[in-house]
Amino acid sequence: MRGGHATLLAASFLLLLLLVAIPAAHGGGGGGTDGGDFAGGHGKLSGIIIPGFASTQLRAWSILDCPYSPLDFNPLDLVWLDTTKLLSAVNCWLKCMMLDPYNQTDHPECKSRPDGGLSAITELDPGYITGPLSSVWKEWVKWCIEFGIEANAIIAVPYDWRLPPNKLEERDLYFHKLKITFETALKLRGGPSIVFAHSLGNNVFRYFLEWLKLEIAPKKYVKWLDEHIHAYFAVGAPLLGATETIKATLSGFTSGLPVSEGTARLMFNSFGSSLWMMPFSKHCRAENGYLKHFSARSKKGHHSYHCDDHEFQANYSGWPTNIINIEIPAIRGEEAYPSFVGATQVNMSDAEYGFPTLLSFSAREVSDGTFFRAMADYDSDSQRLLYQLEQSYHGDPVLNPLTPWDRPPLRNIFCIYGTDLKTEVGYYYAPSGKPYPDNWIITDVIYELEGSLYSRSGNLVEGNPGAASGDETVPYNSLSWCKNWLGSKVNITRAPQSEHDGSDVQVDLDVEREPEMDIIPNMTRSPRVKYITYYEDSESLPGKRTAVWELDKGTSSDLQY
């Protein structure tokens, strides 16, 4: 999901990292002797931006006449995002936005395709008023220009964020084009690229790295990565998924758009990508698709999926609480979710639902399909979502994306995210008595905030909270998964975000890191000060460097200066 503050965090910090972090890496941080440095001069590096969910403009590739509206859709007209047409011709707009939930094809009357170039990701809805409100990468690109970065050094790789990963390649050859982009940048500039991925863009980049294994000879894979990718910046990465995806699936999430939650739900659930950021367990993994590709077994079969003992010994699949708790009505079938047809004749009272049953589902039960199977008799979208889950994720021949990501074999990895903001981690739902798509209502929300769990009313809730909370959009345990990519010993530095004299900088060297356990600094903090906590390898693999930046309540106003 595209959180506004997460986008601002990316815009505020990436230029600083481009200009400071990479050159400063020569001073050390990694334990290896070569440390992954680029000896060819940093002026030869390129920056490749992979935007997040809903962060690329979509343009019409059809002629669509909109009745009762003076505004029609013509080829190359802006669809995502044109709020004027959204307000004046919402039904037409939806035809251009929604996809067939099963085969991901366009509406018969209208199709949309992603725009290209930097302009596709800078402002989604250009205009005097709407432009600043929909700005994504514009300020970041502006700063690049002010600091003298060449025009051919910054490359955007927009994509159709509505599609699941296999359809991105099948329909648009996206990953083939991305590979060519890296190779062209190397030939043009003479050096490798720095990857900046935000939100869902990190999931896209992960899939690309796995897809690439099947395109390049095994002995040349790591060599290709070393030659073409100098560093990877993971910004606000939902490495274990995001709980808000469930809310968007069940009751709709408008993201500030002037549409109803029910309309937002219809649209979101038509996208195959709606499941790409589903929360999943850190204890469950799939069969190695790379090894399976070269085995005698069919590539068309599902990945073997297994969970270790921790999944069944601990609660909540490594998350702070159950992802969803939902009251199931006593009746089943169409009466439990009346459709638009005949909706005026349906007025179900609480008594007609009977005594409901409360069912709870962990992250594993969401990602493995248990939740959607249980809901199949109560919600018409569940069967469609289950089909997409099995076809585009569990059955993907390249990768099951709903599994934990081990550190990719790249030279330099920098993981950046905000912390200690109020973030949703669980939901309580009940039948609303209204027709589909408004047939569910949120009765309570569980938030994480600075190491505790709270209900919507402010009461403390039992569970398994982390040492910190997330960035308002992605929970902390998902953002901080990249700490597992650090070496066995870690150096930790904490400093105020604001200007300081150095007296408040705290350093802790050679901290032991336990596998799959969070690293909690033994450091003091003032409640009035916002800090940056920087984790870096003390001992790392030769030629590899990993660092993690945690920003307390980071926003653009805090980070721009």
N, C-alpha and C positions, 0 to 999 in steps of 0.2 A: 504494500500500500504506500502511496506517496504522501508522506507527512511533510507539511510545509516547513517545519523547523529542521527536519532532516535535510531537505534540499538546501536550505540556507546554510546549514553546517557544511555541506559539500562546497557551496559557492565561496564560503569564507575561508575554508582551510586548504583547498587543493592547490591554490597558487603558492601559498606559503610552503607547502610540502614540495612542490615542483622546484622552487627556487632555493630552498634552504635545506630540506631534509636529505635530498639525494647528494648534493655536494658535501654536506656535513658528514655523510656516511664515511667519507675517507678518513675521518678522525677515529673511526672504530665504533663498535657497538657489537658486532658479531665477533665470535671467537676465531673464525677462520682467518687464514693469512691473506687470502685474496678477497674474502668478504663480499664477493659479488659485485665489485666495483667495475665501472665501465671505463676502459683506458683510452677510448677514442675521442674524448672531449664531449662535454654535456651539450654543446651546441649542435651536435648531430642527433640528439634524441628527439623523438616525436611523442606527442600525447594523443592517445586514442580514448575517446569518451564513449562509454556504454551507458546510456541513460536508464532510468528506472521505470517502474510501472506508470503508465499514463503520462509519460514525460516526452513523448514524441508526437508531433503533429501528424494527423491523418487527413488526407485529401480525397475528395470524391473522384471516382473514375467512371462516372455514369452521368446520364441526364435524367433527372427525376423531377417531375412536375408535382408540386405540392398544392393540393386543393385548399381553398380558403386561406391561402397565404400568398403575399406578393413575392415571397422569396423562394425560389426553386434551387435545386442543386445541379450544377453544371460541372463538367470535368475540371479538376484542379481547384475547385472550391474547397475552402477549409471546412472540415467536419469536426475534427477534434483539434482545436476547440473553437467553435463559433457560437458564442452565447446568444447572439442575436437570432440566429436561425433556430437554436435550441428553444428559445422562448416563443418564437412566432410559429414554428412548425415542428413541434416535438415529435409527432408521429413519423414525419419524413426523416427527421434527424435520426431517430431510432432505427429506421430501415437501413440507413447508411452505417450505423455503428454496430448493430447486433449481427452475430454469426449463427449459423445452424449449430445447435448444441452438440450434435452428434458428429458431423463430418467437417465442421468448421468452415463451411463455404459461405459466400456472401448471400445477402438477401437477393431474390430474383430481380428486384427493381433498382438496387443500388449497391455499389461496392466502394470500399475505401482502401487506400493504400498509404503506407508511411511516406512522409516527405523525406527528402535527402539533405545532407549538408548540415552545417552548424545552425542555420536558421530554423531547422526542424526541431531543435531542442532548446533554443534560447528563450523564446516566448511562445506559449501555446496559443494564446489569443491576443495577437498584437492589437494595440489601440491605446488611446490616451489614458483611459481608465482601466481597461481590462489587461493591458500589457504588463504593468507593474504587478498586478494581482496574479498573473499567470507566468511570471518570470521564473525560469528554471536555471539555466546556465549562462544567462546573459551577462551578469556582473562578472562572472569568472572569466568569460571570454574577453570582456572589456579590460580587465586587469592584465590579461595576457598581452593585449595590444599595447597597453600603457608601459609595460615592462620590456617591450621590444621583442616579444616572441614572434617569429616569422609566421605568415599566414599558412604556409604549408606544413607547419609543425604541429598544428592542432587539427585533429581529424575526428569528426563525429560519425558514429556508426548506428544511426537510428534503426529501429525495427518495429514490426507490428506487434505491440505488447499485448494484443488480444489473443495471440496464438500460443499453443503449447510448443515446447521445443522441437518436437519432430515435425510439426507443420511449418515452423519457421524455415526449416531446411527443405521440406518437400515442396512447398509453394513458392518460396522466395529465394531458395539457395543461399540463405543468410550466412551460414557458417562457411560455405565456400567463399563467399564474397569477403567475409571477415578475414579469412586466411590470406586472400589476395591483398587486402588492405595492409596487413602487417608486412607482407613481402614488398609491396610498392613503397611503403614508408621507409623500409631499409634501403631500397635502391635509390630513392630520392634524396634521403638525408644522410645516408652513410652510417647510420647507427640504429640500434634497437628502439623499441617504443616503451613508453610508460602507459600502463592501462589504468584509467580512472573509471571505476564501476560504482554505480549508486543504486541501492535498493535492489529491485529485481534484476538490474544489470549484472549484479554479482552472480546470480543464478544462471544468467545467459552465458557469462564468461566461463563458469564452471562446466557447463554443457559443452561449450566450444573446446575446452581442453580435453574432454573425454572423446568428443567426436574426432578431434585431431589425431588421437592415438590410432584410430582406424583408417586414417588417410595417409599416414606417414609410416615408413618402415620402422619397426621397433627400435633398431639401433640408432636411428636418426631423430627420434622424437625429442629427447632432451637437448640434443644439439640444435634442433630447430628452435626450441624455446629459448635457449641461451642466446642465439643469434638475433631473435626477433623481439623478445620481451625482456627489458632490463628490470622493470619493477611493476608491481601490481598494488594499487591503492584501493582497498575495499572500504567504501564509505557507507555506513548505515546498513551493513549487510545482514539480511534475515537468514543467517546460516542454519538455523533450526526452524525456520518458518515464523509466521506472525499470527497472533490470535485474531486480529481484526479481520483476517480473511474469513473466518467463520461467521463473524457478524455480517459481513457483506453477503455471504452465501445464504444466510437464513432470514435476515430482515432488511438487508440493503444498507449501503453506505454511500452517501451522496457526495462526499468530498467537497462540500460547499456548492455543488451545482444546484441550479434552481429546478430540481425534479423531486418527485416524491421518493421515499425510501423503497416503495414497491417497484417503481420504475427502475430505480438504480439496481434493485435485486434482479429483475428480469434481464437487464443488460449485462450485468456482471456474470451471471450464471450462464450466459450464452458464450462467454469467452473460455476457451480451453485453458488459458493461463490462469483462470480463477483458482486452480488447485496448486499452482506452482509454488505458492508461498504458504500452503497449509502447514500448521505446526506438526512436527513429527518427533519421534523419540530419538534420543542420542544413543540409546542402547540397541537399536535395531539396524541391521545392515543388509544390503542385497549382494547377490553374487557379483563378482568382478566381471563387468561386461567385456573388458578387454581380453581377459583369459577365455571367456565364453566364446568370443568371436573366433578365436583360433582353435577351439575345441571341435569335436565331431558333433556336438549337440546343435540343434537348430537355433538360429539366431531369433526366430520368431516367437519362441516360448518366453514366458514370464521369467524375470529374474528370481532366483531362489531368495527368499526373505526369511531371516532368522534374527532372533533377539537373544541377548546374553542373559545370564541369571539376574543381573541387576534390574532388568525390566520388571521382573515378577517379584523381586524381593523388596523393592522400594516403591513408593507411591508416585503417581502422576507422571511417569515416563521421563523423569528428570526435569519436569517443569514445576513452577510454583504451586499449581493446583490443577484440578481437572479442567480441561479446556471448555467443556460445555456440560451443563446440567439442564435437562429439558423435561417438562411435564408432557407425558404422552396421553392424549385423550382416550377415553374408553372405547370409542368407535373407531373403525378403520375405513380405508378406501376413500372414495371421492367425497363422502360426507364429511370427512375430517379436514379436507381442504377444498371447499367448493370453488369451481372455476369461474371465469368471467361469465360463461354461459349459464344463465339462470341465477346469477348472483343476487338479483333483486328479489327472488323468491326465497332466498336462504337467509334466515335470521336465527342463528343458533344461540341458545342461552347456555349458561354455565351448567345448568342441570342436565341439558341434553348431552353434554360431553361426558357425564358420569364422573366417577371419582378418578382423577388422573394418577398416573404412575410417574415418579421422578426417576429418570435414567441419567447416569453420569458417564462421560466418555473422556478418556485420557488422550494425550497427543498421539500415541500409537494407534488407538482405536479410531481416531479421525483419519490418519494417513493410510491405514491398511484397509479402509473401507467398512469397518465394523459399524461406524456411526451411520453411514449412508444406507447400509443394508437394514439396520434397525428402523430407519425412518422411511423406508420405501412405501410402507402402507399408510403413512401419515402426511407425506409431502411429495407433491408431483415432481419437484426438481431433483429429488434424491436419486432416482433411477438414471436420469440423464448425467448427473455428476458422477455417479458410480461408473457409468460407461466410460466417461472421459478419464477417470482415475485409472481404470484397468487398461484402457487402450493407449493412453498417451504418457502414462507414468510408470505403472507396474510393468507394462508390456513394452516399454521403450527399449529397443535393441542396443542403444548406446549407453543409457544411464537411467536408473531410477532416481530422479532428483530428490525424492522424499526420504533421503538417507543422509547420515552425517558425512561431511566433507573433510577428508584428511588434507594435510598441507600439500598444495600442488608443488611440483618440482621446479619452481621458479627461483631466480636468484634472490630477489628482494621482495618482501611482502610487508606492506604497512596497512594495518587495520585501524580505522578511525570511526568512533561513534560517540554519541552523547549518552549521558547517564543521569540518574537520580531525578527523572521527571515522572509524573504520574502516568502509568502505562497500564492498559487493560490486559489482563492475563486469563480471565475466565468469565463465563456468562451463565445466567439463569434465564431460561425461556419458558413460555407457556403459550397455549393456543390463544389467539386473540378473539376468535369468534367471527373474524372477517374473512372474506374470500381471498383466495390466492391472487396475488403474491404477498398480501399483507396478513397472512394467516398465523404469523408468530409475532410475539411481542417480548421484548426484554423486560424481565421482572427485577433483575439485579445484575450488577457488574462487579467483578473482583479486580481490584487494582493492586499493583505493586508500587511502593513508594519508599525509597531509601531504606530498604532492608525489611519492610513489613508489608503485610497484605491487609487491604481494607475493602469493605463492601461499599456500595454506592452511598449508603447512609453514613459512612464514616466509622463503622464498627470494625474492630480488629477481627481478622479471619485466620483460622488455623491453616497451615499448609507448609510449603517448603520454599520460603522466599530466599532470594539470593542476597549477596552482601550489598547490592545496589539495585536500582530500578532502571528501566529502559529509557528510550528516547522519545516517549509519548506514542510511538507507533509500533516499535518492535521491542519485545521484552528483553531484559538484560541477559538471560541465559542464552538467548539466540544470538544477540550481538556479540557476546563475549566468548562464543565458541572458538573464535580464532586464537584465543589464549592457548588452546591445545596445540597450536602450531609452533609455539615457542620451544626453545631447547629445554634440557633438563635443569639448567640453572639460568636464572633470570636476574637482570639488574633493573631496579625500579627507581624512577625519579618522579617526585611530585613537586610541582611549582604552581604559584598563583597564575591565573590567566591574565590578570592585569599587570601593569608595569610594577616592578619590585626591585629591591636592592640586592636580592640574592640571599638574604638572611633567612627567608622562609622556604628555601629549596631543601627538600629532604631526599636522601639517597640511601638505598638499601641494596647491597651488592650480593651476588651469588646466592639468591634465594632459591631453594629447592622447589621444583614444580612437580606435583604429583599428577599422573595421567588422569585426564577428565575431571580434575578438581580445580576449582577457581583459585586464583592467587589473590589473597587478601593482604594488602600492604599493612605492615605494622607501623603506621605513621599517624601523626596527629593532624587534625584539620580544624580550622576556625569555621564556625557556622556562618560567618558573614563573607567568607572568601570562596570564590569559585576556582577550582584547581584543574590542572591538566596532570594526569598520571600517565607516565610513559614507561612501558614495559619493553625491554629489549633482551635479545639473547646474550647471555654471558658465555655460554658454550653452545655453539651451533654447528650444523653440518658444514663441512668445507665448501666454501663458495656460496653459502646460503645465509641470508639475514632475515630475521622476522622481528617486527616491532608492533606494538599495540598502543594506541592513544585513546584514553578515556577522558572526555571533557564533561565536567560537571555542568549540567543545565546549559550546555553551549547553545547560543543563538547568534544571529548575525551581528547584533549590536555589541555583543561581547567580543566577537572574534575579528571584526573587520579592521580594527586598528592595532 
